[in-house]
Amino acid sequence: MRNRQRGSHLGLMLLASQVFQVGLNNIPPVTLAVLGLNVYLFLFPAAPLMRACVSVQQAYWFKDWRRLLLSPLHHADDWHLYFNMVSFLWKGTKLEHRLGGAWFIYLLSVFSLLTGLVYLVLEAVLTELTQDQSYSMACAVGFSGVLFALKVLNNHYHPGGVTYVYGFPVPNHYASWVELILIHITAPGTSFVGHLAGILVGLLYTTGPLKPIMKKCAEFVTSNGSYSRPASYYNSSGSSGYRGTGGGYAGNYQYAPHYTTDHTAPYTGGLTEEEQLEAAIRNSLNDRGQTNQRGAPPPYGFNLSDEDTAEEIRWRRLRRFDS
């Protein structure tokens, strides 16, 4: 765990640029608030990094459990923050539109806490199996574990889609695992166990008991609270039911970390707001690729999403209407 690097904050400026290119009005409120909180805690940390990171030694041995809350919201440097938040901007926008703001903030809270707990369990198991105490002292910080959990959830909602990992098409069902391995090979400084913890939490939600448990807890709170549960709070897929926020997206295309394009923004006339947002984020991420080509550090284990062009989105809509 290294101390935060001081520099020009170029990553922070690029993040602000991309947020404004997407448009503040196009970012759902929970996604925008969580992104803003991460930026605020980067500029004004609640604790130094060595007191915010989570490890078996610090959290379990020394009973400093507050690290489970602090570690996902602190980042090692501005590039760490930049790549995590650009990834979250894309995933959060899609998932919040699909799930609704209330369920999404609930989901993020549970994922943040559980990712840290699963990380501790995995590191403790590795310590016992190898008798190597360094696993218990490995201290992790950053939002990447939560992002891997969101990646699993997003891919679950888009079966049959394709993710581009380092330029290679991978079925969504296997994308998280392939990316986990490739990141460990190409960026050994990242936390393999932290990313793995995120994938396991995502699977607990999509295929395990986590989602039913969260539903039961939410139903208990709303039934005993002073307010009534909103209509269509859950639909058959387990999503929170705010009408008009539907999330019918066709596949998930990921931006390879060293692949750049050079083209102007496509014409977006006739697209819905969500489809225009998809195209806007794609064009914004293209600018990130051009910056990397000029010498920016490699991403902290994340490939940024690249959606279809506006013409492809429009063609897909027309095809759907014709069928």
Protein Blocks (a to p, Z undefined) as FASTA:
>chain_A
ZZddddehlmmmmmmmmmmmnopklpcfklmmmmmmmmmmmmmcfbdfklmpccfklmmm
nopaklmmmmmmpcfblmlmmmmmmmmmmmmmmmmmmnopklmmmmmmmmmmmmmmmmmm
mmmmmmmmnopaklmmpccedjklmmmmmmmmmmmmmghiacdeehiacdfklmmmmmmm
mmmmmmmmbcfklmmmmmmmmmmmmmmmmlmmmmmmmmmmmmmmcbdcdehkbcfkopac
dehiaccdcddddddfkbccddddddfehiafklmmmmmmmmmmmmmmmmmmnopacdeh
iacdddddfklmmmmmmmmmmZZ
